[in-house]
Amino acid sequence: MIKLFMKYLSIILTLYLLSLVIDSIQINSTSALLMMGLVLLFVNLLLKPILLLITLPLSLLTLGLFSFIVNAWMIMIADHFVSNLSMGGFLNALLAALLIVFFNHLLTGMRKEAH
């Protein structure tokens, strides 16, 4: 449960920080940001394993780097379902995917050091 909360926190933190830096990422309300985090968690739990299995040959060829493309697709899918939030395109979603992974590892690393 804590792992899911850390993932949720990293999603929200990343999207908020990116919206401050990149003009094409627009968040019109706090509830849209919180909803995007929940929708992205839900999409990651349901669709991501299926897409990772389908794209396994490409992932093996690129030594796992294609998983970032799959993560960006998940963000684009979640963006489609959340109103009052716009990611502004695939490259922004790819940047968000990279930073979400970074912040997630950072937050889980801080949690492990606390124990």
N, C-alpha and C positions, 0 to 999 in steps of 0.2 A: 504494500500500500504506500509506503514511504517512497519507493522507487517511482511509482506513478506520479506522486505529488512532485517529486524532484523534476521529472520529465515535464509535467505541466508548468512548473515554475520556470524551467529553462525556455519553454515555448513562449510564454508570456513575456519574459524578460527580453528575449531576442527580438520578438516582433515589435515590442515597444521601443527598444533602442534603435532598431532599423527604421522605424517610422520617424524618429527624430533626425536621423542622418540622411535618409533617402526620401526625396520629395514625392516620388511616385508610389510609395507605400503610404496609404491613407487609412487611419483608424479614426472613425468619427465618434466613437463612444467607448467608454470603459467596458460596458456590457458586451460590445462586439469583440473586444480583445479577449475577454474571459470566455465568451462563447467559442471563439476561434480555437482557443486552447483545448476546450472540451471536444470540439468536433475533430480537431487534428488527432487527439488521443484516440478517439473512437475509430477514425479512419485508419490510423496506424495499427490498431488492434485487429481490425477486420480485413482490410484490403492489402496492407503491406506484405503480410506473409505470402499471399497468393501471387502478388506481383514479383516478389523476390524469387519465388519458385519458377515463375514463367521466364524471368530474365536471368536465371542462373548461368546459362552459357555465356552471356555477355559479361556478367559479373566475374566469372572465372577468367575470361580473356583480359579483362581490365584490372585483374587482381583486386577486385572488390570496390573499385572506384565507381562503378556503375550504380552502386547502392545509393550514392548521393543524388543521382538522377531520379531514382525511385522515390527518395525522400522529397525531392522537389515536386514530383508528380503528386505526392500525398498532400503537400501544402497547397498546390493548385486546386486539387479536388476539394479540400476543406474550404478554400477561399470561395469556391463556387457556391457553397451552402450557407455561408455567413454573409448577411447583409451589413452595411455600414463599415465594411472593411475591404480594401483592395490591395492586393500584393503588387500590382503593376507589371506583371509579366513573369516569364520563366526565369530570367536571370536573377531577378530579385528573390524568387522562390528558392533558387539554387543557393544563393548567398545565405538566405535564412536557414536552409537545411544545414549548411556547413557550420553556421554559428550556433544553431540549436544543439548539434552534436558536441561542439566545443563547450558550451555552457553546461550541458548535461554532464559531461565528464568532469568539469570543474566543480559542479555542485555535489556530485556523488563522491568525488575525491575529498571534498571538505567534510562530508558526512562520515567517511571512513576514518579520517584523521581524528574526528571528535570522539570516536569510540575507542 
